[in-house]
């Protein structure tokens, strides 16, 4: 199910500037940022994903949902608040809902279900009115 939900979302290429407060944000850390967050998130952090809860001239405040390590490992977080210096980031990716991909995914799943039902005979056409012994039912004999 999680793989299907991935089809509903997209991650945009690396951005710079001020990230929007309404979308999921993935902060991409540079070496300085990795060192600064090591005490809170562990060493070797590559990206931090979550919801931007605030920012000032020098830092972002993020409710963290996922932490991605340089070695490819990742871990889920429950919205813990972490402050990251802006000069500790190489930029950010936006993780957002994609309506078109979602509609295509829903149409594909629906089509697959219809084909499955029609080819396996799970959808019946009703009763023919005959009983297994070959006689007619409902005659009242």
N, C-alpha and C positions, 0 to 999 in steps of 0.2 A: 504494500500500500504506500509506503514511503517513497518508493521509486516512482509510482504513479503521480504522487503529489509534486515531485520534482519537475514533472512536465508542465505544471501550472505556473512555475516561477522561472525567472531568468535573472542572471547576474550580468550587469552592464560592465563594459571595460573600465579600466582604472581611470578615475576622475581626479581632478584637483579643484581646489577652491572650497567653498562652504557646502557641505552635504545637506540635503533636505531633511527636515525634522520628521517628515511623514512616512519615510520609507525605511526598510531595513538597510542598515549600513554595515559594510565590512571594511574596517580600517586595516590597511596594509602597512605593517611596521617596517621601519628601517632599523639599522643596528642600534642607534641611540634609543629608539622606542622599545626594542627588545630588552635592552639593559634596564630601562626604567620600569617596565611592567613585570620583570622577572620575579620580584618579591610577592606580587599579587597573583600572577597567572602561571608562573613557572618559567623555566628557561626555554629558549628556542622557539618563542612564539612568532609565527609568521603573520597571521591575520586574526583579528577579533571581530566577531559579528554580533550585532545586537541593534537596539533602538537608541538613537541619539536622544538623550534626555536634557542636554544642555551643552552650551559651549561659551567660551569667552575668547578674548584675544589670543590667549596662549594655549588653550586646551579644549579637548572634547570630553564630555561625560557620557558614558555609554552604559546602558543596561545590557549586560553580556548574555547572549544566548549560546554562542559557540566560540571555541578557541581552537585555532588550527596551528599545528606545530610545523616547523620547517621540514621535519622528517616524514610528514604526511599524516601523522596521527591527529585526531581531533577529539574534543570533549565537549559535552553539553553542559551548559550553565543555566542557572535558574533566575536570571535577571539581576545578578549581583552588579552593583554600580562600580565602575572603574573609570578613573580619570587618566587620559592619555594626552601627553603634550603634542601639540600640532607639529612641532618640528621633529617629533619622533615617528611621523608617518610619511610614507612615500605617496600617499593618496588614499582613495577609497573606492570601493565598488558599491553599486546600489543593487540590492536584491529586491525585486518587485514582482508582483502578480502580473501575469501575461494573459489577457483575455483570449486572444487568438489561439495561443497554444492550448489553453484550457478547453476551448470549444472543439478544437481538432481532437484532443484526447477523449473528450466525452463522446464525440461522434464515432471514433474508432472503437471504443469500448462497447457502445450501443450496437454497432454493426457486427462486432464479433459475437456478442450475446445473441443477436437475432440469427446469425448463421449457425451458431452452435445449437440453438433450440430447433431450428428447422432441419438440420442434418442429423440430429440424434433421435428425432421422433418424440421428443418430450412434450411437444405441443400436439394434443390429440384433436381429431375433428369431430369428436362426439361419438355416440353409440349408433350402431347400424340397426338396432332393434331385434337382432337375431340372438337366440340363446345358444350356448355352446353345443347343445344336442342337435341343433339344426332346425328346431321348430320355431314357430313364431311365439313371441311373448305377448302377454296382454290379451289373449283370445278368450279367456274365461272358460275353458273346457273342463 
